[in-house]
């Protein structure tokens, strides 16, 4: 069962299944994305997210917290989360935006992390996963749809191989 690519057409599913059966899905991903990113700490992740945010959403509300979250385990449902909380503090309305990225993405290629961050940043403007949301994702990251597919392949490989990451130094 290929749950991460379930919505794709049969031809693609057959091709992915062939890569799995031949043990070449990890090799395919490694050839395309040979290097992991260097944003391993919450601070470096925060700086990375803020740089992307400032490039595309200078006038959007600030992001108060960004971190890798060990509690995001059901990768079928979420790779990251964006939360928005409004509180009244002394007569002023204070808004807090927080982004959490699954800790499993500490050691992945930078384009995979960028896709997840792009997705969460798009929620600053569009709360629902609708056409406008995905148009915004593609505006921020022109390769968004390809990267989303490749992340799905990575998750599929991760599930079938039971390794944390197919793209670590161990794979070379």
Secondary structure, DSSP 8 states (H G I E B T S, - for coil): --GGGTTS-HHHHHHHHHHHHTT-HHHHHHHH---B-S--SHHHHHHHHHHHHHHH-TTS--EEEEEEETT---TTT-SEEEEEEEEEETTEEEEEEEEEEEGGGTTSBHHHHHHHHHHHHHTTT--S-SHHHHHHHHHH-TTHHHHHHHHHHHHHHHHHH--S-TTSGGG-
